[in-house]
Amino acid sequence: MLTSPTEAPRRARPAYRNFRVAVSRVERLSPTFVNVTFTGDDLSDFGTAGLDQRVKVVLPLEANGFASFPDGEDWYTTWRELPGEQRNPFRTYTVRAVRPEQREVDVVFACHGDVGPASAWAGRAKAGDEIVLIGPDEFGSGRTLGIDWRPGEVDTLLLAGDETATPAICAILESLPADATGAAFLEVPESGDRLDVRAPAGVEVRWLARAVPGAAHAAPGSAHADHGSLLAPAVRDWVVRHLADLGVSRAGTDESAAALAAAERDDLPDTPLWDVPAGHSLDGACYAWLAGEASVITGLRRFLVREAGLDRRQVAFMGYWRRGRAELE
Ligand SMILES: Cc1cc2nc3c(=O)[nH]c(=O)nc-3n(C[C@H](O)[C@H](O)[C@H](O)COP(=O)(O)OP(=O)(O)OC[C@H]3O[C@@H](n4cnc5c(N)ncnc54)[C@H](O)[C@@H]3O)c2cc1C
């Protein structure tokens, strides 16, 4: 186990900081999902705000682990100044669960093979492996930094995402009050990736599997269905069926959300695809939270705003990853 950072006086702590941790357990939840439990001496101080709270998972260098990884609030500036071979790669993940009393944090990785350092690491993770989490300090200034779920006071909730957003959607669903209403759509690689999740009775939870064992190829739901090819039409159908509840101004047109997502794919700017409204209260209205592959999510947002007529302040959209591109560090 690596040593913990020196204890700073509680009031002076930053919102986010390094936690040097080790894997204590690895549980394969499904063909795609792996839950990795981290433990560390100072995880008792890890922030517990939950929901879609994000962390950076810093991965070891093959040559020297974390010997060159900087501690301290200004770690990013120092890290950027290091020669390339001394820079530990890091990626963004969601805190699935926090148990401060047990000094434990869970992160659920959607494994997509060895093409990225985080997925490759998660696929082989075992008890004792050391990493660094950059996450919220319970006693820091602004520990809710990194939470984008801000529904305000609305009647109807709509959550939609792919496997990378599944941990966040599950954590959000489990936090909702019993009288919450709405729907959650989770598009995952396989039918076996459907996870157990608690949700209020009024929130419909729909799992959409891109590959169904034994299905013919080239159709949605087959081994070759594209990211978003199930999510976009499912959300569209639901929105059209619930227009009255949502209080939106007009119905969708014949242009499908899937077609919008496909058109978006070739037309993405190089800037992060992210917009999180500040948490407006639109009486009786819907709040939509969308996260996953950037082109799919951007297409869905365009459908909700341009076609279905939702106010853009009602839609939070987050491109969690981009097809064909590694995460920008
Ligand atoms: C706020 C936030 C929260 C997130 N939470 C989670 C989470 O809890 N669990 C989780 O699994 N992911 C989560 N992600 C997504 C995760 O950060 C990305 O999938 C990341 O790119 C994975 O890093 P990597 O090293 O495996 O691949 P990278 O090195 O970043 O990418 C390598 C290649 O893999 C592709 N790729 C990346 N992710 C996938 C994927 N899922 N499926 C197929 N191809 C992919 C890229 O397009 C690229 O071509 C989150 C992202 C954000 C921004």
The ligand as an ORCA input file, in Angstrom:
! r2SCAN-3c Opt
* xyz 0 1
  C     -17.892     12.049    -16.224
  C     -17.572     10.674    -16.818
  C     -17.902      9.538    -16.120
  C     -17.616      8.278    -16.648
  N     -17.938      7.164    -15.912
  C     -17.637      5.936    -16.400
  C     -17.911      4.765    -15.624
  O     -18.342      4.842    -14.465
  N     -17.619      3.561    -16.179
  C     -17.075      3.449    -17.447
  O     -16.827      2.331    -17.896
  N     -16.794      4.542    -18.176
  C     -17.042      5.775    -17.683
  N     -16.746      6.879    -18.420
  C     -16.204      6.704    -19.775
  C     -14.703      6.440    -19.795
  O     -14.016      7.537    -19.224
  C     -14.265      6.261    -21.250
  O     -14.876      5.134    -21.813
  C     -12.756      6.194    -21.397
  O     -12.438      6.543    -22.724
  C     -12.180      4.822    -21.099
  O     -10.780      4.927    -21.143
  P      -9.870      3.831    -21.861
  O      -8.482      4.070    -21.374
  O     -10.465      2.470    -21.664
  O      -9.992      4.186    -23.416
  P      -9.325      5.443    -24.197
  O      -7.848      5.337    -24.193
  O      -9.912      6.710    -23.674
  O      -9.871      5.185    -25.670
  C      -9.299      4.185    -26.511
  C     -10.290      3.821    -27.600
  O     -11.403      3.165    -27.013
  C     -12.618      3.791    -27.402
  N     -13.536      3.681    -26.253
  C     -13.511      4.359    -25.070
  N     -14.497      3.929    -24.261
  C     -15.152      2.959    -24.943
  C     -16.264      2.130    -24.645
  N     -16.901      2.166    -23.465
  N     -16.652      1.241    -25.567
  C     -16.026      1.138    -26.773
  N     -14.965      1.899    -27.115
  C     -14.541      2.792    -26.207
  C     -12.227      5.225    -27.762
  O     -13.130      5.780    -28.688
  C     -10.850      5.045    -28.345
  O     -10.936      4.707    -29.712
  C     -16.987      8.158    -17.917
  C     -16.622      9.323    -18.606
  C     -16.903     10.568    -18.061
  C     -16.471     11.809    -18.820
*
